[in-house]
Amino acid sequence: MKYSEANLGRIFILRLEHGDKIPDIIEEFAKTHQIHSAIIHFLGGADINSKVVVGPEDGTAKKPRPMVTELLGTSEAVGVGTLFINEDKVPKLHLHAAFGRNRDTVTGCTRDGVTIWHIGEVVIFELTNSSARRKVDPETGFELLDL
């Protein structure tokens, strides 16, 4: 295990609009407001045509290929994630969310694009005085935390 210490900075409350897309809208907000590290909470609705990564195709592969699924209908959503700048100093969101419709639930990473359905509430807790950054791991190709 590796770790880094941080302090709580600013707190932002965002009301996302119908059609906004995660992760783009949150990463753009972070870039505009110079947020380099943060904890993200998300609550709201996800529209059709939203896509989430639901696992690696082969968990034993050195560079696993992601499995992507499209939500089958408008869904309730709740998620939590982190945001850190990468090696190019660009804020990158890593947010996992659960999407429910009727009795079905899909849980996955939002990196392939989740479109907001009318309601999207995000709270961003900025972390300051942190050395944490995302760095590409040559073995997996993932942007992992570098502490």
FINU-257922 format. One record per atom (N, C-alpha, C): x, y, z negated; atom name; residue in one letter. Coordinates in Angstrom, 3 decimals, m for minus. Atoms other than C-alpha are relative to their C-alpha. Layout:
N
east,north,up,atomo,residuo
X,Y,Z,CA,a
...
END
This chain:
147
east,north,up,atomo,residuo
0.840,m1.184,0.000,N,m
0.000,0.000,0.000,CA,m
0.881,1.242,0.000,C,m
m0.640,m1.313,m0.012,N,k
1.082,3.535,0.725,CA,k
m1.063,1.003,m0.412,C,k
1.010,m0.984,0.374,N,y
m0.581,6.627,m0.656,CA,y
0.554,1.406,0.075,C,y
m0.311,m1.414,m0.034,N,s
m0.645,10.380,m0.546,CA,s
m0.997,0.702,m0.913,C,s
0.895,m0.773,0.860,N,e
m2.131,12.932,m2.916,CA,e
m0.476,1.232,0.760,C,e
0.567,m1.179,m0.649,N,a
m4.384,15.795,m1.811,CA,a
m0.854,0.769,m1.000,C,a
0.908,m0.826,0.792,N,n
m6.523,18.579,m3.211,CA,n
m1.247,0.285,0.819,C,n
1.239,m0.351,m0.683,N,l
m10.108,19.489,m2.396,CA,l
0.059,1.450,0.448,C,l
0.003,m1.347,m0.566,N,g
m10.355,22.498,m0.123,CA,g
m1.419,0.491,0.227,C,g
1.317,m0.530,m0.334,N,r
m13.340,24.031,1.622,CA,r
m0.999,m1.144,0.197,C,r
1.071,0.952,m0.273,N,i
m16.674,22.269,1.949,CA,i
m0.916,0.638,1.031,C,i
0.857,m0.487,m1.077,N,f
m18.702,22.655,5.143,CA,f
m1.241,m0.884,0.083,C,f
1.258,0.720,m0.219,N,i
m22.335,21.676,5.690,CA,i
m0.441,0.312,1.419,C,i
0.355,m0.169,m1.404,N,l
m23.295,21.117,9.330,CA,l
m1.377,m0.593,0.263,C,l
1.252,0.546,m0.521,N,r
m26.729,20.687,10.853,CA,r
0.208,m0.220,1.491,C,r
m0.183,0.320,m1.404,N,l
m26.215,18.886,14.116,CA,l
m1.343,0.097,0.701,C,l
1.216,m0.200,m0.787,N,e
m28.731,19.457,16.899,CA,e
m0.251,m1.197,0.914,C,e
0.395,1.067,m0.913,N,h
m30.608,17.073,19.155,CA,h
0.917,0.018,1.227,C,h
m0.897,0.093,m1.155,N,g
m28.183,15.870,21.828,CA,g
1.470,0.188,m0.321,C,g
m1.407,m0.095,0.387,N,d
m24.974,16.697,19.944,CA,d
0.586,m1.409,m0.051,C,d
m0.623,1.309,m0.065,N,k
m22.454,13.889,20.181,CA,k
1.145,m0.119,m0.992,C,k
m1.093,0.351,0.913,N,i
m20.261,12.363,17.493,CA,i
0.909,m0.968,0.768,C,i
m0.830,m0.804,0.873,N,p
m17.221,12.342,17.374,CA,p
0.294,1.410,0.511,C,p
m0.411,m1.261,m0.633,N,d
m16.877,15.303,19.778,CA,d
m0.343,1.240,m0.820,C,d
0.469,m1.213,0.680,N,i
m18.930,17.853,17.801,CA,i
0.766,0.234,m1.309,C,i
m0.711,m0.131,1.285,N,i
m17.139,17.136,14.488,CA,i
1.473,0.323,0.247,C,i
m1.406,m0.291,m0.310,N,e
m13.651,17.101,16.028,CA,e
0.175,1.428,0.511,C,e
m0.076,m1.379,m0.505,N,e
m14.334,20.380,17.838,CA,e
m0.167,0.998,m1.150,C,e
0.184,m0.859,1.163,N,f
m15.617,21.960,14.602,CA,f
1.286,0.049,m0.830,C,f
m1.241,0.066,0.787,N,a
m12.482,20.774,12.773,CA,a
1.118,0.794,0.674,C,a
m1.027,m0.741,m0.732,N,k
m10.259,22.203,15.494,CA,k
m0.217,1.499,m0.141,C,k
0.334,m1.419,0.100,N,t
m12.048,25.574,15.434,CA,t
0.279,0.560,m1.386,C,t
m0.161,m0.461,1.384,N,h
m11.878,25.793,11.627,CA,h
1.311,m0.463,m0.638,C,h
m1.334,0.426,0.435,N,q
m8.329,24.378,11.378,CA,q
m0.059,m0.941,m1.205,C,q
0.086,1.048,1.026,N,i
m9.314,21.363,9.278,CA,i
0.932,m1.123,0.442,C,i
m0.988,1.022,m0.348,N,h
m6.398,18.916,9.256,CA,h
m0.269,m1.333,m0.673,C,h
0.308,1.217,0.761,N,s
m7.652,16.400,6.677,CA,s
m1.356,0.189,m0.653,C,s
1.328,m0.140,0.598,N,a
m11.168,15.676,5.455,CA,a
m0.672,m1.352,m0.216,C,a
0.937,1.105,0.189,N,i
m13.755,13.241,4.163,CA,i
m1.301,0.457,0.645,C,i
1.211,m0.344,m0.738,N,i
m16.915,13.148,6.288,CA,i
m1.158,m0.885,m0.457,C,i
1.240,0.734,0.281,N,h
m20.458,12.155,5.244,CA,h
m1.004,0.370,1.084,C,h
0.956,m0.214,m1.086,N,f
m23.115,11.730,7.950,CA,f
m1.325,m0.689,m0.325,C,f
1.340,0.531,0.219,N,l
m26.874,11.217,7.686,CA,l
m0.898,0.540,1.090,C,l
0.911,m0.514,m1.011,N,g
m29.515,11.415,10.385,CA,g
m0.532,m1.060,0.927,C,g
0.553,0.894,m0.999,N,g
m30.826,9.872,13.555,CA,g
0.925,m0.109,1.194,C,g
m0.802,0.245,m1.200,N,a
m29.076,8.323,16.545,CA,a
m0.939,m0.310,1.156,C,a
0.857,0.142,m1.171,N,d
m30.585,8.440,20.021,CA,d
0.406,m1.212,0.845,C,d
m0.320,1.077,m0.935,N,i
m30.732,5.808,22.736,CA,i
1.249,0.387,0.774,C,i
m1.251,m0.159,m0.743,N,n
m27.582,5.377,24.847,CA,n
1.202,0.280,m0.897,C,n
m1.138,m0.129,0.901,N,s
m25.427,5.754,21.719,CA,s
0.760,m1.321,m0.006,C,s
m0.837,1.204,m0.023,N,k
m22.507,3.324,21.627,CA,k
0.887,m0.041,m1.230,C,k
m0.879,0.182,1.149,N,v
m20.599,1.903,18.686,CA,v
0.898,m1.209,0.219,C,v
m0.944,1.115,m0.040,N,v
m17.568,m0.334,18.384,CA,v
m0.345,m0.925,m1.164,C,v
0.497,0.951,1.002,N,v
m18.672,m3.474,16.547,CA,v
1.001,m1.090,m0.346,C,v
m1.027,0.965,0.372,N,g
m15.427,m5.380,16.243,CA,g
0.998,m0.223,1.110,C,g
m0.936,0.377,m1.050,N,p
m12.403,m6.645,18.083,CA,p
m0.492,m1.271,0.692,C,p
0.373,1.194,m0.762,N,e
m13.031,m9.178,20.823,CA,e
0.760,m1.215,m0.513,C,e
m0.843,1.078,0.513,N,d
m10.150,m11.267,19.468,CA,d
0.812,0.562,m1.161,C,d
m0.654,m0.517,1.195,N,g
m9.016,m10.593,15.907,CA,g
1.437,m0.444,m0.167,C,g
m1.384,0.463,0.125,N,t
m5.732,m12.402,16.473,CA,t
0.922,0.631,1.047,C,t
m0.807,m0.613,m1.061,N,a
m4.574,m10.410,19.505,CA,a
0.854,1.133,m0.556,C,a
m0.876,m1.095,0.441,N,k
m1.663,m7.995,19.088,CA,k
m0.618,1.357,0.307,C,k
0.704,m1.233,m0.359,N,k
m3.606,m5.271,20.924,CA,k
m1.454,m0.384,0.268,C,k
1.377,0.488,m0.157,N,p
m7.245,m6.233,20.267,CA,p
m0.857,0.926,0.863,C,p
0.950,m0.750,m0.812,N,r
m9.891,m5.174,22.784,CA,r
m1.274,0.197,m0.803,C,r
1.208,m0.263,0.777,N,p
m12.906,m3.484,21.191,CA,p
m1.250,m0.593,0.643,C,p
1.331,0.403,m0.445,N,m
m16.418,m4.899,21.449,CA,m
m0.905,1.207,m0.209,C,m
0.861,m1.179,0.072,N,v
m18.901,m2.108,22.192,CA,v
m1.442,m0.429,0.211,C,v
1.420,0.276,m0.183,N,t
m22.667,m2.257,21.788,CA,t
m0.760,1.314,0.100,C,t
0.853,m1.177,m0.149,N,e
m25.350,0.218,22.798,CA,e
m1.222,m0.185,m0.897,C,e
1.196,0.085,0.839,N,l
m28.133,1.016,20.331,CA,l
m1.217,m0.206,0.885,C,l
1.149,0.375,m0.823,N,l
m31.393,m0.442,21.624,CA,l
m1.168,0.966,m0.111,C,l
1.052,m0.995,0.144,N,g
m33.505,2.453,20.467,CA,g
0.408,1.043,m1.018,C,g
m0.259,m1.042,0.986,N,t
m33.653,5.573,18.342,CA,t
0.094,m0.648,m1.379,C,t
m0.301,0.685,1.252,N,s
m32.240,4.610,14.932,CA,s
0.290,0.971,m1.127,C,s
m0.453,m0.700,1.205,N,e
m31.787,5.848,11.389,CA,e
1.489,m0.248,m0.134,C,e
m1.449,0.163,0.077,N,a
m28.120,6.391,10.593,CA,a
0.564,0.589,m1.283,C,a
m0.764,m0.510,1.132,N,v
m25.776,6.816,7.653,CA,v
1.441,m0.441,0.192,C,v
m1.390,0.358,m0.216,N,g
m21.998,6.930,7.795,CA,g
0.950,0.796,m0.871,C,g
m1.063,m0.665,0.751,N,v
m18.783,7.879,6.094,CA,v
1.296,m0.170,0.788,C,v
m1.237,0.095,m0.745,N,g
m15.390,8.615,7.553,CA,g
1.071,0.950,m0.514,C,g
m1.113,m0.900,0.295,N,t
m12.112,10.445,7.484,CA,t
0.392,0.722,1.273,C,t
m0.508,m0.779,m1.120,N,l
m10.595,13.073,9.701,CA,l
1.422,0.423,m0.348,C,l
m1.392,m0.423,0.167,N,f
m6.843,13.621,10.084,CA,f
0.534,0.406,1.364,C,f
m0.617,m0.366,m1.273,N,i
m4.746,15.316,12.725,CA,i
0.923,m1.125,0.444,C,i
m0.890,1.016,m0.545,N,n
m2.781,13.064,15.035,CA,n
1.376,0.602,0.279,C,n
m1.372,m0.442,m0.288,N,e
0.779,13.386,16.328,CA,e
0.032,1.276,0.834,C,e
0.098,m1.220,m0.800,N,d
m0.368,16.150,18.701,CA,d
m0.706,1.131,m0.752,C,d
0.678,m0.964,0.872,N,k
m1.987,18.033,15.763,CA,k
m1.462,0.228,0.405,C,k
1.409,m0.039,m0.398,N,v
m5.470,17.272,17.165,CA,v
m0.808,m0.764,m1.050,C,v
0.813,0.713,0.984,N,p
m8.171,16.388,14.568,CA,p
m0.702,m1.205,0.625,C,p
0.609,1.237,m0.488,N,k
m9.335,12.777,15.035,CA,k
m0.874,m0.592,m1.104,C,k
0.981,0.544,0.933,N,l
m12.448,11.409,13.350,CA,l
m0.002,m1.521,0.053,C,l
0.198,1.449,0.106,N,h
m12.715,7.811,12.135,CA,h
m1.214,m0.182,m0.908,C,h
1.263,0.062,0.736,N,l
m16.356,7.345,11.112,CA,l
m0.708,m1.307,0.316,C,l
0.795,1.216,m0.146,N,h
m18.180,4.067,10.535,CA,h
m1.397,0.307,m0.508,C,h
1.379,m0.281,0.362,N,a
m21.955,4.133,10.369,CA,a
m0.860,m1.240,0.196,C,a
1.006,1.046,m0.160,N,a
m24.915,1.807,9.980,CA,a
m1.216,0.639,0.649,C,a
1.141,m0.488,m0.767,N,f
m27.826,2.236,12.386,CA,f
m1.128,m1.002,m0.141,C,f
1.117,0.902,0.215,N,g
m31.222,0.792,11.540,CA,g
m1.196,0.354,0.849,C,g
1.235,m0.157,m0.761,N,r
m34.298,0.259,13.692,CA,r
m0.863,m1.207,m0.333,C,r
0.883,1.061,0.453,N,n
m37.222,m1.736,12.322,CA,n
0.776,m0.861,m0.994,C,n
m0.729,0.864,0.932,N,r
m35.542,m4.731,10.656,CA,r
1.419,m0.311,0.474,C,r
m1.328,0.263,m0.561,N,d
m32.381,m4.656,12.759,CA,d
0.982,1.095,m0.397,C,d
m1.060,m0.948,0.347,N,t
m29.114,m3.020,11.729,CA,t
1.251,m0.318,0.806,C,t
m1.294,0.114,m0.668,N,v
m25.934,m2.394,13.699,CA,v
0.955,0.908,m0.760,C,v
m1.014,m0.797,0.681,N,t
m22.802,m1.209,11.939,CA,t
1.244,0.038,0.872,C,t
m1.201,m0.085,m0.818,N,g
m19.777,0.105,13.770,CA,g
0.645,1.363,m0.052,C,g
m0.761,m1.237,m0.110,N,c
m17.293,2.826,14.578,CA,c
m0.625,0.873,1.087,C,c
0.690,m0.933,m0.898,N,t
m18.714,5.911,16.303,CA,t
0.882,0.547,1.117,C,t
m0.957,m0.613,m0.926,N,r
m15.665,6.583,18.499,CA,r
m0.428,m0.018,1.465,C,r
0.427,0.046,m1.403,N,d
m17.437,5.632,21.756,CA,d
m1.189,0.914,0.291,C,d
1.010,m1.023,m0.238,N,g
m20.159,8.239,21.269,CA,g
m1.385,m0.312,m0.537,C,g
1.341,0.099,0.578,N,v
m23.271,8.562,19.133,CA,v
m0.689,1.343,0.215,C,v
0.772,m1.203,m0.290,N,t
m25.877,11.054,20.302,CA,t
m1.042,0.210,m1.084,C,t
0.937,m0.326,1.079,N,i
m27.923,12.816,17.621,CA,i
m1.430,0.052,0.532,C,i
1.425,m0.074,m0.276,N,w
m31.678,12.317,17.662,CA,w
m0.622,0.939,m1.043,C,w
0.658,m1.054,0.776,N,h
m33.169,15.540,16.196,CA,h
0.651,0.345,m1.339,C,h
m0.523,m0.292,1.338,N,i
m31.604,15.203,12.728,CA,i
1.420,m0.530,m0.128,C,i
m1.372,0.399,0.278,N,g
m27.902,15.163,11.991,CA,g
0.558,0.918,m1.067,C,g
m0.558,m0.779,1.115,N,e
m26.503,16.300,8.677,CA,e
1.384,m0.531,m0.314,C,e
m1.387,0.379,0.265,N,v
m22.765,16.292,8.052,CA,v
0.538,0.900,m1.105,C,v
m0.715,m0.758,1.019,N,v
m20.838,17.341,4.972,CA,v
1.474,m0.346,0.160,C,v
m1.440,0.153,m0.170,N,i
m17.122,17.887,5.439,CA,i
0.688,0.507,m1.261,C,i
m0.790,m0.351,1.176,N,f
m14.898,17.859,2.346,CA,f
1.455,0.093,0.456,C,f
m1.372,m0.191,m0.459,N,e
m11.598,19.360,3.417,CA,e
0.986,m0.452,m1.077,C,e
m1.082,0.399,0.893,N,l
m8.463,17.850,1.880,CA,l
1.216,0.857,0.329,C,l
m1.156,m0.862,m0.216,N,t
m5.507,20.179,1.425,CA,t
1.235,m0.601,m0.667,C,t
m1.284,0.427,0.568,N,n
m1.834,19.692,0.537,CA,n
0.242,m1.491,0.185,C,n
m0.178,1.413,m0.303,N,s
m1.810,16.272,2.177,CA,s
0.972,m0.151,1.158,C,s
m0.945,0.287,m1.091,N,s
0.922,14.816,4.345,CA,s
m0.570,m1.049,0.961,C,s
0.591,1.068,m0.822,N,a
m1.433,12.211,5.865,CA,a
m0.250,0.487,1.428,C,a
0.194,m0.274,m1.417,N,r
m1.505,12.125,9.667,CA,r
m0.340,m1.306,0.689,C,r
0.234,1.208,m0.797,N,r
m2.687,9.699,12.343,CA,r
1.179,m0.164,0.965,C,r
m1.142,0.293,m0.863,N,k
0.142,8.018,14.230,CA,k
m0.285,m1.310,0.730,C,k
0.252,1.201,m0.792,N,v
m0.094,5.462,17.039,CA,v
0.918,m1.127,m0.471,C,v
m0.732,1.200,0.371,N,d
0.926,2.012,15.856,CA,d
0.340,m0.751,1.290,C,d
m0.370,0.626,m1.271,N,p
2.930,0.439,18.720,CA,p
m0.497,m1.441,0.138,C,p
0.452,1.389,m0.064,N,e
1.805,m3.095,17.815,CA,e
m1.459,m0.131,0.408,C,e
1.439,0.137,m0.245,N,t
m1.972,m2.522,17.885,CA,t
m0.563,1.062,0.940,C,t
0.518,m1.115,m0.782,N,g
m2.345,0.784,19.712,CA,g
m0.957,0.876,m0.781,C,g
0.894,m0.791,0.847,N,f
m4.499,2.094,16.833,CA,f
0.703,1.248,m0.525,C,f
m0.541,m1.174,0.683,N,e
m4.008,5.614,15.454,CA,e
m0.207,m0.222,m1.496,C,e
0.075,0.329,1.427,N,l
m3.253,4.637,11.853,CA,l
0.506,1.156,m0.852,C,l
m0.483,m1.028,0.919,N,l
m2.662,6.818,8.828,CA,l
1.486,m0.190,m0.250,C,l
m1.421,m0.020,0.322,N,d
0.962,7.735,8.317,CA,d
0.138,0.869,m1.233,C,d
m0.103,m0.726,1.278,N,l
1.690,8.739,4.739,CA,l
1.448,0.199,m0.402,C,l
END
